[in-house]
Amino acid sequence: MKRRRTQAYLYVIPALILIIVFVYYPVVQNVIYSFYNMSSFSVHKYFIGLYNYRSLITDPVISVAVKNNFIYMFWSLVFQVGGGLLIALFLESKFVKKGRVFFRTLFFIPSVISITVIGTLFTFIYQPDVGLLNSILRFVGLDSLAVGWLGNSHTALYAIIAMSQWQYTGYAAMLLVVAIQRISPEILESSRLDGCGFFQQARYIIIPQIRDTLTIVVIITVNWAMQVFNEIQVMTGGGPGNATQTLGNYMYTAAWSYDKFGYASAIGNLILVITVILSAFQMRLSGFGKEDARK
């Protein structure tokens, strides 16, 4: 027994070391750096206490960035989680009897494409004069809807959201497909024999059975939304003005454009705190893991 326990520790220790070195150590260092005034042009750093955090409260860009992150998160939950769930339910339903592997692959492929490449492509699609989107709108007689999508503060953020959602919806769908496949076929067959239709079976049988996986997908989506950076940086850089500024992009800007590495560390800690709070709230709301604990 003691030998097995020792072997178990030997298997766990390498992973634990990697987590400490690449996850917890950087987090602790980032917290420490947030109390300093740091510059890339100097090897010296100066302790300034809570000044960076006081600046977070008074910085108007932070409030805009937080709002944009929550807008991005809301639509990500709608499209990636909601849309992914509908796709998963449809793929595992009786309506799709052939070609399931093909459709799973088709929906998953976008998640392996570089978002930087897609963002660059959509920058051309959204061009106000020669872009594909406005050209189509003019062709069908909707000239009034043809605007500078990325240059308009009212449409820029939503244009980025529209571009980015399709990429990860398939990823969420595949996670949920795996969860649905783990449900006992006898339970699903019994519900069909009892007269449950597609929506009734989804609401009363499938969704409760995949609740934990659904919670994980929600947490992953929230984390991605709070850390969104590539799409913003490639397509608008946070503009026009600060209309598309997010916390992740503003953290990058503070560090490399304003040379405020301590302030950037404080923004990173803000992202961490918000993400942890939202994840903990979602886990508590869904009762994540309680069923396994009862078993």
MARLO-534860 format. One record per residue (C-alpha): residue in three letters; residue number from 1; x, y, z negated; chain. Coordinates in pm, 1 decimal, decimal comma, always signed. Example, Ala and Ser with C-alpha at 12.3 -4.5 7.8 and 13.67 -1.06 7.14 Angstrom:
<sites>
ala; 1; +1230,0; -450,0; -780,0; A;
ser; 2; +1367,0; -106,0; -714,0; A;
</sites>
This chain:
<sites>
met; 1; +0,0; +0,0; +0,0; A;
lys; 2; +280,4; +236,8; -94,9; A;
arg; 3; +464,9; +150,8; +225,7; A;
arg; 4; +157,9; +230,8; +435,9; A;
arg; 5; +118,5; +562,3; +257,5; A;
thr; 6; +483,7; +645,8; +328,4; A;
gln; 7; +436,3; +558,0; +695,8; A;
ala; 8; +128,9; +780,4; +711,3; A;
tyr; 9; +329,7; +1073,6; +573,7; A;
leu; 10; +601,7; +1011,7; +831,4; A;
tyr; 11; +344,2; +1043,4; +1108,2; A;
val; 12; +189,8; +1358,4; +959,8; A;
ile; 13; +509,4; +1547,9; +870,1; A;
pro; 14; +622,2; +1630,9; +1231,4; A;
ala; 15; +280,5; +1775,1; +1314,8; A;
leu; 16; +274,6; +1963,2; +984,5; A;
ile; 17; +617,2; +2113,7; +1056,2; A;
leu; 18; +503,1; +2229,3; +1401,7; A;
ile; 19; +189,0; +2389,4; +1255,4; A;
ile; 20; +389,7; +2569,6; +986,7; A;
val; 21; +652,8; +2695,8; +1233,9; A;
phe; 22; +423,7; +2797,7; +1520,0; A;
val; 23; +99,5; +2892,9; +1337,6; A;
tyr; 24; +132,9; +2981,1; +969,0; A;
tyr; 25; +479,0; +3136,8; +976,8; A;
pro; 26; +387,7; +3382,5; +1258,7; A;
val; 27; +64,4; +3472,7; +1076,4; A;
val; 28; +253,5; +3550,0; +753,6; A;
gln; 29; +518,3; +3746,1; +945,0; A;
asn; 30; +250,1; +3946,4; +1125,1; A;
val; 31; +91,1; +4039,0; +792,0; A;
ile; 32; +430,7; +4155,6; +662,2; A;
tyr; 33; +503,6; +4357,3; +977,6; A;
ser; 34; +169,7; +4538,3; +948,5; A;
phe; 35; +302,8; +4721,6; +640,9; A;
tyr; 36; +595,2; +4869,4; +834,9; A;
asn; 37; +660,0; +5132,6; +1097,3; A;
met; 38; +851,0; +4945,2; +1367,2; A;
ser; 39; +992,6; +5044,7; +1704,6; A;
ser; 40; +1153,3; +4849,2; +1985,9; A;
phe; 41; +1421,3; +5120,4; +2006,6; A;
ser; 42; +1544,4; +5070,4; +1651,7; A;
val; 43; +1662,4; +4774,3; +1444,5; A;
his; 44; +1534,1; +4944,5; +1129,8; A;
lys; 45; +1179,3; +4923,3; +1001,5; A;
tyr; 46; +1025,2; +5152,4; +743,0; A;
phe; 47; +777,4; +5044,6; +479,9; A;
ile; 48; +460,0; +5256,9; +501,8; A;
gly; 49; +218,5; +5050,1; +291,8; A;
leu; 50; -143,9; +5059,6; +403,3; A;
tyr; 51; -98,8; +5346,3; +649,2; A;
asn; 52; -157,5; +5125,0; +955,1; A;
tyr; 53; -480,4; +4992,8; +804,6; A;
arg; 54; -601,4; +5344,3; +722,6; A;
ser; 55; -529,7; +5431,5; +1084,6; A;
leu; 56; -751,7; +5141,0; +1194,7; A;
ile; 57; -1046,5; +5297,2; +1010,7; A;
thr; 58; -1001,3; +5642,6; +1164,2; A;
asp; 59; -898,2; +5534,9; +1516,0; A;
pro; 60; -1198,9; +5588,5; +1750,3; A;
val; 61; -1060,8; +5338,8; +2002,5; A;
ile; 62; -1088,0; +5059,1; +1745,3; A;
ser; 63; -1464,7; +5104,1; +1713,4; A;
val; 64; -1500,7; +5096,8; +2093,8; A;
ala; 65; -1281,2; +4786,5; +2116,0; A;
val; 66; -1475,4; +4602,6; +1843,4; A;
lys; 67; -1804,4; +4687,4; +2014,3; A;
asn; 68; -1673,2; +4561,4; +2349,4; A;
asn; 69; -1547,3; +4240,3; +2188,7; A;
phe; 70; -1891,5; +4173,3; +2041,3; A;
ile; 71; -2061,6; +4248,6; +2373,8; A;
tyr; 72; -1820,5; +4009,0; +2542,8; A;
met; 73; -1883,8; +3751,1; +2270,5; A;
phe; 74; -2263,3; +3777,8; +2303,7; A;
trp; 75; -2264,1; +3716,5; +2677,9; A;
ser; 76; -2003,8; +3441,9; +2640,5; A;
leu; 77; -2233,4; +3261,0; +2398,1; A;
val; 78; -2527,1; +3305,7; +2637,0; A;
phe; 79; -2348,3; +3184,1; +2950,0; A;
gln; 80; -2077,9; +2950,5; +2823,2; A;
val; 81; -2262,2; +2783,2; +2536,2; A;
gly; 82; -2619,8; +2822,5; +2660,5; A;
gly; 83; -2533,3; +2759,4; +3024,6; A;
gly; 84; -2291,1; +2481,7; +2936,7; A;
leu; 85; -2558,7; +2310,1; +2727,9; A;
leu; 86; -2811,0; +2325,5; +3013,9; A;
ile; 87; -2554,1; +2183,6; +3256,6; A;
ala; 88; -2463,0; +1902,4; +3015,4; A;
leu; 89; -2827,6; +1814,1; +2955,2; A;
phe; 90; -2896,0; +1811,6; +3327,9; A;
leu; 91; -2590,4; +1597,4; +3412,9; A;
glu; 92; -2683,7; +1338,4; +3150,5; A;
ser; 93; -3053,8; +1334,7; +3236,7; A;
lys; 94; -3247,8; +1094,6; +3455,5; A;
phe; 95; -3255,2; +1358,8; +3730,3; A;
val; 96; -2889,1; +1292,3; +3815,0; A;
lys; 97; -2846,2; +925,2; +3893,3; A;
lys; 98; -2561,6; +948,5; +4143,9; A;
gly; 99; -2261,7; +1173,7; +4175,7; A;
arg; 100; -2223,8; +1251,5; +3803,7; A;
val; 101; -1844,7; +1221,6; +3819,5; A;
phe; 102; -1836,4; +1455,0; +4121,0; A;
phe; 103; -2045,8; +1721,2; +3947,1; A;
arg; 104; -1846,2; +1696,0; +3623,6; A;
thr; 105; -1526,7; +1752,8; +3820,1; A;
leu; 106; -1687,7; +2035,4; +4016,4; A;
phe; 107; -1793,8; +2220,8; +3701,9; A;
phe; 108; -1461,8; +2161,7; +3524,4; A;
ile; 109; -1227,0; +2272,6; +3805,2; A;
pro; 110; -1267,5; +2651,1; +3739,9; A;
ser; 111; -1130,2; +2612,5; +3385,8; A;
val; 112; -788,0; +2505,3; +3519,7; A;
ile; 113; -754,7; +2804,0; +3755,0; A;
ser; 114; -545,0; +3094,1; +3628,0; A;
ile; 115; -767,5; +3376,5; +3504,2; A;
thr; 116; -498,1; +3621,9; +3620,3; A;
val; 117; -535,9; +3501,1; +3978,2; A;
ile; 118; -915,2; +3515,2; +3957,5; A;
gly; 119; -903,8; +3862,6; +3801,6; A;
thr; 120; -683,1; +3988,9; +4084,5; A;
leu; 121; -917,4; +3834,9; +4342,4; A;
phe; 122; -1223,8; +3994,1; +4186,0; A;
thr; 123; -1048,1; +4330,8; +4174,4; A;
phe; 124; -1060,6; +4324,2; +4554,8; A;
ile; 125; -1418,8; +4194,3; +4554,9; A;
tyr; 126; -1524,3; +4488,3; +4334,3; A;
gln; 127; -1349,7; +4750,0; +4552,2; A;
pro; 128; -1601,0; +5033,5; +4612,2; A;
asp; 129; -1533,9; +5084,5; +4985,8; A;
val; 130; -1411,3; +4758,4; +5136,9; A;
gly; 131; -1499,2; +4512,7; +4858,7; A;
leu; 132; -1705,4; +4205,5; +4941,7; A;
leu; 133; -1976,5; +4278,6; +4682,8; A;
asn; 134; -2056,3; +4631,2; +4803,0; A;
ser; 135; -2031,8; +4518,3; +5165,6; A;
ile; 136; -2300,7; +4256,2; +5100,2; A;
leu; 137; -2520,0; +4509,3; +4918,9; A;
arg; 138; -2494,1; +4754,5; +5209,0; A;
phe; 139; -2561,6; +4475,7; +5458,9; A;
val; 140; -2893,0; +4383,8; +5289,3; A;
gly; 141; -2997,6; +4748,5; +5257,6; A;
leu; 142; -2917,7; +4801,9; +4887,7; A;
asp; 143; -2677,2; +5089,7; +4940,2; A;
ser; 144; -2790,0; +5259,1; +4617,9; A;
leu; 145; -2651,2; +4966,9; +4413,5; A;
ala; 146; -2307,4; +4986,1; +4574,8; A;
val; 147; -2088,9; +5156,4; +4312,8; A;
gly; 148; -1729,0; +5153,5; +4196,8; A;
trp; 149; -1780,1; +4859,7; +3963,7; A;
leu; 150; -1446,9; +4881,5; +3783,2; A;
gly; 151; -1421,3; +5260,0; +3799,5; A;
asn; 152; -1759,5; +5325,4; +3638,7; A;
ser; 153; -1760,4; +5325,6; +3258,4; A;
his; 154; -2116,7; +5189,3; +3255,7; A;
thr; 155; -2047,4; +4887,4; +3477,3; A;
ala; 156; -1677,4; +4804,1; +3430,1; A;
leu; 157; -1711,4; +4583,0; +3121,0; A;
tyr; 158; -2009,4; +4393,1; +3261,2; A;
ala; 159; -1827,4; +4340,8; +3591,4; A;
ile; 160; -1542,3; +4176,7; +3400,4; A;
ile; 161; -1786,8; +3966,5; +3198,3; A;
ala; 162; -1961,0; +3850,7; +3517,7; A;
met; 163; -1624,3; +3749,5; +3663,1; A;
ser; 164; -1501,5; +3556,6; +3360,9; A;
gln; 165; -1802,8; +3355,8; +3245,4; A;
trp; 166; -1815,2; +3097,4; +3520,3; A;
gln; 167; -1462,0; +2980,4; +3443,6; A;
tyr; 168; -1523,2; +2840,2; +3094,6; A;
thr; 169; -1887,8; +2740,3; +3125,2; A;
gly; 170; -1785,0; +2412,4; +3285,7; A;
tyr; 171; -1532,9; +2348,3; +3007,6; A;
ala; 172; -1803,2; +2389,4; +2742,7; A;
ala; 173; -2034,5; +2168,6; +2947,0; A;
met; 174; -1780,4; +1884,7; +2958,8; A;
leu; 175; -1730,9; +1891,4; +2580,7; A;
leu; 176; -2107,2; +1867,2; +2535,2; A;
val; 177; -2136,0; +1591,1; +2796,7; A;
val; 178; -1893,3; +1378,8; +2593,2; A;
ala; 179; -2100,4; +1444,0; +2279,4; A;
ile; 180; -2424,0; +1344,9; +2453,7; A;
gln; 181; -2264,6; +1024,5; +2581,1; A;
arg; 182; -2188,8; +926,4; +2220,0; A;
ile; 183; -2560,2; +923,7; +2132,3; A;
ser; 184; -2699,9; +573,5; +2105,8; A;
pro; 185; -2877,0; +479,7; +2433,8; A;
glu; 186; -3142,0; +299,8; +2224,8; A;
ile; 187; -3243,8; +627,4; +2060,2; A;
leu; 188; -3279,8; +804,3; +2394,7; A;
glu; 189; -3467,6; +512,4; +2550,0; A;
ser; 190; -3706,1; +492,1; +2253,5; A;
ser; 191; -3783,7; +862,4; +2282,2; A;
arg; 192; -3864,3; +817,6; +2651,9; A;
leu; 193; -4095,0; +526,4; +2573,1; A;
asp; 194; -4268,4; +744,6; +2313,2; A;
gly; 195; -4345,9; +995,9; +2585,2; A;
cys; 196; -4074,8; +1258,0; +2525,7; A;
gly; 197; -4016,2; +1473,1; +2829,1; A;
phe; 198; -3686,7; +1632,2; +2926,9; A;
phe; 199; -3722,6; +1941,7; +2709,2; A;
gln; 200; -3874,3; +1757,9; +2412,1; A;
gln; 201; -3592,2; +1502,7; +2413,7; A;
ala; 202; -3333,6; +1779,6; +2439,7; A;
arg; 203; -3484,2; +1982,1; +2153,8; A;
tyr; 204; -3571,0; +1708,1; +1904,9; A;
ile; 205; -3322,0; +1430,2; +1984,4; A;
ile; 206; -3010,2; +1543,8; +2171,6; A;
ile; 207; -2935,6; +1887,4; +2026,4; A;
pro; 208; -2963,1; +1772,9; +1660,8; A;
gln; 209; -2736,6; +1476,5; +1742,2; A;
ile; 210; -2463,8; +1694,3; +1897,4; A;
arg; 211; -2488,1; +1977,0; +1642,3; A;
asp; 212; -2127,6; +1944,8; +1521,5; A;
thr; 213; -1986,3; +1947,2; +1874,8; A;
leu; 214; -2209,1; +2242,6; +1960,2; A;
thr; 215; -2068,5; +2426,0; +1657,3; A;
ile; 216; -1713,4; +2357,0; +1774,7; A;
val; 217; -1797,9; +2491,2; +2121,7; A;
val; 218; -1946,1; +2805,7; +1965,0; A;
ile; 219; -1634,4; +2857,3; +1750,0; A;
ile; 220; -1403,6; +2810,0; +2051,1; A;
thr; 221; -1611,8; +3056,6; +2253,6; A;
val; 222; -1609,6; +3314,6; +1972,8; A;
asn; 223; -1232,3; +3279,2; +1936,1; A;
trp; 224; -1177,8; +3328,5; +2308,6; A;
ala; 225; -1409,4; +3629,8; +2314,3; A;
met; 226; -1233,4; +3796,9; +2020,5; A;
gln; 227; -891,4; +3741,2; +2181,5; A;
val; 228; -984,5; +3829,9; +2540,5; A;
phe; 229; -689,7; +3999,4; +2707,8; A;
asn; 230; -589,4; +3874,1; +3053,5; A;
glu; 231; -911,2; +3972,8; +3230,1; A;
ile; 232; -905,0; +4322,6; +3085,5; A;
gln; 233; -535,3; +4382,2; +3147,9; A;
val; 234; -540,8; +4258,2; +3507,4; A;
met; 235; -860,5; +4431,2; +3619,1; A;
thr; 236; -882,1; +4761,8; +3431,8; A;
gly; 237; -607,8; +4785,3; +3169,4; A;
gly; 238; -876,4; +4899,2; +2925,4; A;
gly; 239; -1009,9; +5177,5; +3147,8; A;
pro; 240; -1173,3; +5380,0; +3279,7; A;
gly; 241; -1086,7; +5580,5; +2970,9; A;
asn; 242; -1131,9; +5317,6; +2702,0; A;
ala; 243; -1458,7; +5180,2; +2838,9; A;
thr; 244; -1328,7; +4822,9; +2864,9; A;
gln; 245; -1081,8; +4834,5; +2578,8; A;
thr; 246; -1081,7; +4524,6; +2356,3; A;
leu; 247; -886,1; +4448,3; +2041,2; A;
gly; 248; -648,0; +4213,2; +2220,2; A;
asn; 249; -575,3; +4461,9; +2496,9; A;
tyr; 250; -543,9; +4752,6; +2253,8; A;
met; 251; -299,2; +4551,3; +2043,1; A;
tyr; 252; -83,1; +4502,9; +2354,0; A;
thr; 253; -112,8; +4871,3; +2443,4; A;
ala; 254; -20,5; +4983,0; +2091,6; A;
ala; 255; +290,4; +4765,1; +2093,5; A;
trp; 256; +426,8; +4810,5; +2445,6; A;
ser; 257; +283,8; +5144,3; +2558,4; A;
tyr; 258; +281,5; +5339,3; +2230,7; A;
asp; 259; +576,1; +5152,3; +2071,9; A;
lys; 260; +379,4; +5099,5; +1748,9; A;
phe; 261; +455,6; +4739,5; +1662,3; A;
gly; 262; +344,8; +4772,3; +1300,9; A;
tyr; 263; +10,0; +4913,9; +1409,6; A;
ala; 264; -22,9; +4636,9; +1668,9; A;
ser; 265; +34,1; +4383,1; +1389,4; A;
ala; 266; -248,1; +4542,8; +1190,0; A;
ile; 267; -479,5; +4511,2; +1492,1; A;
gly; 268; -378,5; +4144,9; +1521,3; A;
asn; 269; -471,3; +4089,8; +1157,2; A;
leu; 270; -807,5; +4256,1; +1220,4; A;
ile; 271; -871,5; +4010,8; +1504,3; A;
leu; 272; -778,1; +3721,5; +1274,3; A;
val; 273; -1008,5; +3836,7; +992,2; A;
ile; 274; -1307,0; +3891,4; +1222,0; A;
thr; 275; -1255,6; +3554,9; +1392,0; A;
val; 276; -1224,4; +3365,1; +1062,5; A;
ile; 277; -1536,4; +3533,5; +919,7; A;
leu; 278; -1743,7; +3458,4; +1229,7; A;
ser; 279; -1622,2; +3097,5; +1244,1; A;
ala; 280; -1690,7; +3038,9; +873,7; A;
phe; 281; -2036,1; +3192,7; +907,3; A;
gln; 282; -2118,6; +2971,7; +1205,4; A;
met; 283; -1995,9; +2657,2; +1025,4; A;
arg; 284; -2203,8; +2741,5; +718,9; A;
leu; 285; -2508,8; +2827,7; +927,0; A;
ser; 286; -2494,3; +2500,6; +1120,9; A;
gly; 287; -2402,5; +2282,5; +822,0; A;
phe; 288; -2092,0; +2162,3; +1006,0; A;
gly; 289; -1952,6; +1840,5; +856,8; A;
lys; 290; -2222,1; +1800,1; +592,5; A;
glu; 291; -2370,3; +1495,8; +761,2; A;
asp; 292; -2032,2; +1320,0; +763,3; A;
ala; 293; -1980,4; +1414,0; +397,5; A;
arg; 294; -2309,3; +1250,3; +304,2; A;
lys; 295; -2202,1; +933,7; +481,6; A;
</sites>
